[in-house]
Amino acid sequence: MRRREFLGSLLLTAMMEHAQAQPPGKLVRIGVLMAEPFQPLQGLRQELHRLGYVEGQNLRFDYRFAGQGDDQYPALANELVTLGVDLIVIFGTPATLAAKRATSTIPIVIGGIAEAVSTGVVPNLARPGGNITGFTSLGFDLESKRLELLKELVPHLSRLGVLASATNPYSAASVRRVQRDAEALGLTVELVAVQDKENLETGLVRLAQARPDAVFVISDALLYTMPKRTAEFMVEHRLPAMFPFRGYAEAGGLMAYSADQNELFRRAAVYVDRILRGDHPGDLPVQQATKFELVINLQTAKALGLTIPPTLLARADKVIE
């Protein structure tokens, strides 16, 4: 991980040095397409400001949020195309695929996606071609690591509940990966897949009724629209859970392991700047995450009657006490 962080810092420095002294003088319109306002967006905005973009002067954001379900993305992507935005910033696989179908000319920068090649977003990472580039969080590898950490925390784990989206193309492949890894560990998997935000509460109830020893939440933007409720539900039903974003742990979830989304969106801002200055997105490699974070909530562990192994605590990047 240290080597990845070092390489990431070199790449970020090189990308920043590539930027010219002043940004384009005209008003730039950036479309944002994702499930809901996502905290790392602040990092994107701050980095763009550092690069010389000032909202209300030479920068305007047009936001479109599909908070109720992935089926909203196609219409929202088409709206951004109709508005004539100069570039679209994306988070998540369903949003990216919708934008890809909506335009082959407007540049698209992915702030974060689990897998870019296997989901059909780009043909390869080194030279994506077309109008799409951005950053990937190494989704499949992270899912395996999350399961490993959960098993370390709950050594008696036998029945694993898995919460996933039924509409995200990444989720289906990710579930297969988790099932394969779980089988290698001798675990039985109880899968609950939800269609939309309205269906999430019902999905949580079904999950509790399956009576798993622990729960594994698959990385998905739609599921992340209710982090506090999801985290609280797990505590209420005394279910140790591993989450895919740190926001879950900050909202009361037991443990989260993920790529540093704030870092990815800051790096995405540099790509946005380069493209607005004339670089072609298809010539910019889709870069992989280099910085990862393990967050453990000790308050939740206490409520669940769990003792966090010292070796796990020592590896945590943030401990909520």
Secondary structure, DSSP 8 states (H G I E B T S, - for coil): -HHHHHHHHHHHHHHHHHS-SS--SS-EEEEEEESS--TTHHHHHHHHHHTT--BTTTEEEEEEE-TT-GGGHHHHHHHHHHHT-SEEEEESHHHHHHHHHH-SSS-EEEEEES-STTTTS-S-SS---TTEEEEE--HHHHHHHHHHHHHHH-TT--EEEEEEESS-HHHHHHHHHHHHHHHHTT-EEEEEEESSHHHHHHHHHHHHHT--SEEEE---TTGGG-HHHHHHHHHHTT--EEESSHHHHHTT-SEEEEE-HHHHHHHHHHHHHHHHTT--GGGS--EE---EEEEEEHHHHHHTT----HHHHHH-SEEE-
